[in-house]
């Protein structure tokens, strides 16, 4: 990192980029987006502190209920979801929200001012790994609402293709806490300095390395994969295969952690469609679309195997999709494998 970047806070960085956007477009920044991102950062700091206390506090284990996906809700899930909802609801910049943990859209009632943005989030991705001290994270995506500011939000503000996102990113809680975001003009990473309580710029203009050296997939599901997926995985781990052979397996089982490693090191993550249902496990709004937006801005690509994730029109808040994401050449090779199978 250059000396001039040392000590650059998240707030300062966003303001600099907003000024640059104003110069390009002639639009005057309102400051609403920078304030919203600050509120997301505040929620991340609170969750980070709670995660770091998880071994000492009574917040490990399950909360005794399941979410809309039929999965057990962990106690930290409940805490993280409540934190995000309450902070964003009071921010004045959000008109409607959707959470992976909640069945229906989350309204922003009076007296809170319904703001100009719609936000969808997975409050704590990979939380089943918290008991074993594996990195977990928060994923978020932000759309500009279609309705007038000051009016109630609508589900249609959320059910839009990822290509229309105003911003997306994630917060990873690991050996350090890091916030990564993009507004469609580069991907930037900020590491939380707990001594001053600020996210400081640590990774500017992140680009996925050209070499795709690893593949990340749960090979315990091999029996449920389609033949195209089976052939693809066998191909990339074969040392003599061309192109893109000789990859090493690296799989954590926490989407944010797997994606972050591949973003920084180069790699492909797969949660493919299974042969029985033709669907994947991951959610389009809360996981696939925001990470696809980040990947594209870093030079990568995300696909279902059949189509660009960012081009998909959501048909519901909790739609599941296959997700193949990472280095563009590797994802496109997977698409060709699927295409070859379907054409025979």
N, C-alpha and C positions, 0 to 999 in steps of 0.2 A: 504494500500500500504506500502511495506517495505521501510525503510529509504533509502536503497541503490537505490531505483527507483526514489526518489524525484528529479525532475529537468531533467529527461531523455527526451530529445527531440525526435521528430519523426525521424530526420536524424540520430541521434546517435543510436537509436533502430534498424533502418533498417541496418545500417552498422554492428552492432553486429550480427544480424541474418545472414547477408551475409558472415561474417567470419565463423560462425558456419556451414553454407551451404558449404563453401569451404573446411572445415575440413572433412565434411561427404563425399563429392563427389570428392575432389581433383581439382575442377574447381576454377580458380582464378576470383574473382569478378571484373567486369569492372567499376562498379559505375554507370552504365547507369540507372539501375532500381531505385536506391536511388535518383538520380537526377530527374527522371520522377515523382516519388512520391512527391518529393519536389515541383515540378511545379504544381501538382494537389493540394497540400496543399496551395500554393500561390493563385491559383484560388479560393479555398475555403475561404481564408481570405478576398479576395476582395469581393466575393459574400456575405459573412457574414456581412461585413461592410455595404454593400448596403441594405441588408435585414433589418439590425438594423436601417437604416435611412428611411425605407420605409414609415413610418408614417409622415415624415417631407419633403420628396422629391416627385416630380411629377413622380413616377414610379409605383403607384398602378393602378389597373384596367387593361383593355385589350389593346392590341397593334393594334387592328383593322384588324387582319388577323387570319387565322386558320392554324394549322400545318398539316402534312401528315395524321394524324389520324382524321381530321375533327373537332378538338377541338380548342376553342379559345386560342390564344397565349397571355399570360399575358406579360406586359411590363418587369417584372422581368425575365420572361423566355427568352426574347430577350437579355437582358443584360447578364444573366448567360451563355447562349449559346455562345454569342460573346466572353465573357471572356475566357471560356474553349478552344474554337477553336483557338483563337489568341495565348494564352499562350502555348498550346500544339504544335501548328504548329511551333513556334519559338524555341521549346525546343531542337530540334535536335535528339530526341529519338523516335519520332512517324513517321511511314511511311504512315499510313492511319487511318482515324477516321470515326465514325458514331455517329450521334446525333439523339435523339428521335424527335427533332424539325426540322430535315432536311431530305428531301426525299431521296437523294442519298449519297453515300460515299463521305467523305470530303478528298480530296487529299492534300498532302503536297508537293507543287511545289518547284522548285529551286527559290531562292538560299538556301532555308532551306534544310538541310541534311536529306534525308529520313532515319529515324532510324529503329531500330529493333523491335519496338512494334506496335501493332494495338490496338486501344482503342475505346470502345463504351461507351456512357454516356447519362444519363438523366440529363440535366443540372440543372433542378429545379423541382423535383417531388413534387406534392401537392401544386403547386403555387396558385391555386384558393383559398387556405385557408389563403393566406398572409394578406388579408384585415381584417381578424378576429383574427390575431395574433396567429395562430396555427403553430406548428413546421412543417417545410418543409425540403427538403434535396436534395442532389446530389448523384446519384448512378453511379459507374464506374466499368468497367471490362477491363482487360488487357490481350491480347494474345501476345505471341512471334510470329512474322511474319515468314512465311515459306520461303519467297523469300530472296535473299541476301541483306545485309545491303547496302544502297546506291542506290538501285533500287526502282522504284515506287512501292507503295503498291497496293494490289488487293483486291476486295471484298471477295475473298476466305480467306483472312487473318482474316476477321471478322466473316464469316459464319461458325463457328465451335462450337462443343458442349461445354457446360460449364465445363465439366470434363477436358478439355484441357487448362483452364485458367491458366495464370501465376500468376494473382493476381486479387482481386476484393474488393470492399468496398463501403462505403458511407460516406457522411458528413451530419450531422443533425444540422440544425440551429434552436435552441430553446432557453431555458433559458440560456444555454451556447452552444457554437459551438463545436461539437465533430466529429473527424475523426476516423472511424473504418475500419480496413483493414485486409486482410489475404493473404499470399502467398502460402497457403496450409499447413502451419505449425503453427497452432494456430491463434486465432483472438485477436487483440489488439486494444485498444481504447485510443485516445489521445484527451485531452480537450484543447481548445485554451485559453491561458492566454493573454487577450488583453493588459495587462500592459507591456508585453515583446514581444508580437506578435509571440509567439511560440506555437506550439502544443506540450503539455507535456504528457507523459505517465500517464494515470489515471486508466486504466483498462487493466491489463495484463492477457493473456490467458483466455479470456471470455468463459464461458461454460453456455449453457442454463440450468437453474435449472431443476432438475428431475421432479418436480411436474408441471404439465400443469394446471394452475389455471384459465386461461381465454381463451375465444374464441373471435376473431375479425372478424366480417363479417357485411356487410350492409344488415340487415334484411328487409329493404324496398324492396329488390329484391326477396323476398320469392316466389312470384307468378311465377317468371321466372326460379326458380331452378328446377333441376331434383328431382324426389322423393328420390333418395339416399342422396342428400344434405339436403333436408328437414328432413329426418329421422335422419341424423347424428346430425344436430343442435339441434333437439328436444332431442336427446339422451344425448349430453354432458351438456345441461343445466338442465337436470332432476336430482334432488338431490339424487335420489335412484338408478340411472343407474350405471351399472358396466360392463366394466371398464370406467374410465374417466368421471364419472358423476359429477354434481354439479359445473360445471365451471361458472364463472361470465362473463357477456358480457362487453367488453372494445373495442370500435371502434371509431377511430379518423377520418378516411377518408383520411389520408395522409399516403401512404404506408410506407415511411421511418419511420415515427413516430410510426405506429402500429408495424412494424417489430422490431424496436429498443426496444420498451417496452417489447415485447414478448421475445426478445433475453436476456434481463436483468432479467426479472421476471418469464419467463416460460409461454408459451401460443401457440395458433395456430391461424394463419391468413388464411382466405379463401376468394378468389375471384374465385368462381367456374365457370365451363361451364354453360351456360344457356340452357334451354330445347330446345329452338328454333334453335340456331346455333351450339351448341356443342362447342363453343369457349368462352374463357374468354375475359377480356378487357386488361389485362396487357401485356407488350411487353417482348418477350423472351430475346432479346439481352440487353435491357437497364434496365430491372427490375428483371425479374424472374431468369435468369441464374446467374447474380452476387450475388443476395441475397441468392440463393440456395447454391452457393459456400461458402459464409460466414456461412450460417446455418450449412452446413455439418462439417466445421472445428470447430464449436462450439458444436458439438454433436447432431445437429438437422437434419432435412430432408425436402426436397421440392419435390412435385409431382404435376402432372396435375390431379391426381385422377386415372390415368391409367398408367403413367410411370414416372420414375425419371426425373426431369427437367434437371439435369446435363447430361443425356444421349441423349437428344434431338439434332438432327441435324437441325439447322435453315434452312428454305427454303426461307427466305427473310429478309431484314433488319428490317422490321416492323411487323414481325409475332406476332400475339396475341396468348396467351395461358392461360388456367386456371392456377391458382397458389394456392396451399395448402402448407403452410410452417410453420415450428415451431418445437415443440417437436416431436421426431421421433415416439413415440408410438401413439400419437394423429393423425399424418398424416397417419400412417399405418392403423389405425382404419378407417379413411375416405376411404382409398383405398379398404379395405375389404367391406365397405358399397357399394361402386360403383361396385365392383366385384360381390357382391351378387345380385345386381339389374340387371346387364347385363347377369347373368347366368340363370335368371328365364324367 
